Amino acid sequence: MISATLLGAVMLVVPLVILAWLFLRRRRAVYLFSVVLILVGTGYLMATGATEEIGKLVLGGDKVVTAPAETAPATPAPQASPAAPATETAPTVPATETAPTAPATETAPATPAPATGN
């Protein structure tokens, strides 16, 4: 029996090569280039395992496992009891900005000695 990976690759390659032949048969170089691109793309899909999933879908045997949907947290967030009085918190005061300080003074580099014309 054929493996799911090989079946998935065949299911991808054969229709694409037939379509390329129908549309590009008069331009041989473009047709051959498209076949090479189809093979490269199928190789990538084989490396990522996508052709195996396609083969499993075609065979109908094993179901394809998908990532579970995101679920709600198991424990609900704590709620304040209505009998307890609400406590107010004082708003926080942002720290005051400090005045920019003057940059440190730098000494000017010494001027070069004038060149003598000897």
C-alpha positions in Angstrom: 0.0 0.0 0.0 1.2 3.6 -0.7 2.2 5.7 2.3 0.2 8.8 3.2 3.1 11.1 2.5 3.7 9.8 -1.0 0.0 9.8 -1.8 -0.3 13.5 -0.7 2.7 14.4 -2.8 1.2 12.6 -5.9 -2.2 14.3 -5.3 -0.4 17.7 -5.4 2.1 17.1 -8.2 0.0 15.4 -10.9 -2.8 17.9 -11.3 -0.3 20.8 -11.2 2.0 19.3 -13.8 -1.1 18.6 -16.0 -2.3 22.2 -15.7 1.2 23.5 -16.5 1.4 21.2 -19.6 -2.0 22.5 -20.8 -1.1 26.1 -20.5 2.7 26.1 -21.1 3.3 23.3 -23.6 4.3 25.6 -26.4 6.9 27.3 -24.3 9.1 24.4 -23.3 11.6 26.4 -21.1 8.8 28.0 -19.1 7.0 24.6 -18.8 10.2 22.9 -17.5 10.8 25.8 -15.1 7.2 25.5 -13.7 7.7 21.8 -13.2 10.9 22.5 -11.2 9.1 25.0 -9.1 6.2 22.5 -8.5 8.8 19.9 -7.4 10.5 22.4 -5.0 7.2 23.5 -3.5 6.2 19.9 -3.0 9.5 19.1 -1.4 8.9 21.9 1.1 5.4 20.6 1.8 6.9 17.1 2.4 9.5 18.5 4.8 6.8 20.3 6.8 4.5 17.3 6.9 1.7 18.8 4.9 1.7 16.0 2.3 1.2 13.4 5.0 -1.9 15.3 6.2 -3.2 15.5 2.6 -2.6 11.8 2.1 -4.5 11.0 5.4 -7.4 13.1 4.3 -7.5 11.2 0.9 -7.2 7.8 2.6 -9.9 8.8 5.1 -8.2 6.6 7.8 -6.6 8.8 10.4 -8.1 12.2 11.2 -5.9 15.2 10.9 -5.1 16.6 14.3 -5.5 20.4 14.5 -4.4 22.7 17.2 -7.1 23.0 20.0 -9.1 26.2 20.2 -8.2 28.6 22.9 -10.3 27.9 26.0 -11.4 30.1 28.8 -9.4 29.9 32.1 -10.5 27.2 34.4 -10.8 29.4 37.5 -12.9 32.6 37.4 -11.3 35.9 38.5 -12.0 36.7 42.2 -14.9 39.1 42.7 -15.3 41.6 45.5 -18.0 40.6 48.0 -20.9 43.1 48.1 -20.9 43.1 52.0 -17.3 44.4 52.2 -16.9 48.1 52.0 -15.0 49.4 49.1 -11.7 50.9 50.0 -10.5 53.9 48.1 -6.9 54.2 47.2 -5.2 57.5 46.8 -4.2 58.2 43.3 -0.5 58.0 42.7 1.2 61.2 41.9 3.7 60.9 39.1 7.2 61.8 40.0 8.1 65.4 39.1 10.4 65.9 36.3 13.8 67.2 37.2 15.2 70.2 35.5 17.7 69.3 32.8 21.2 69.9 33.9 23.7 71.7 31.8 26.2 69.5 30.1 29.6 69.3 31.5 31.9 71.9 30.1 34.7 70.6 27.8 38.0 72.2 27.3 38.8 73.2 23.7 41.5 71.2 22.1 44.8 72.9 21.8 45.4 74.7 18.6 48.0 73.1 16.4 51.3 74.9 15.9 51.5 76.8 12.7 53.4 75.0 10.0 56.7 76.5 9.0 57.5 76.8 5.4 61.1 75.4 5.3 
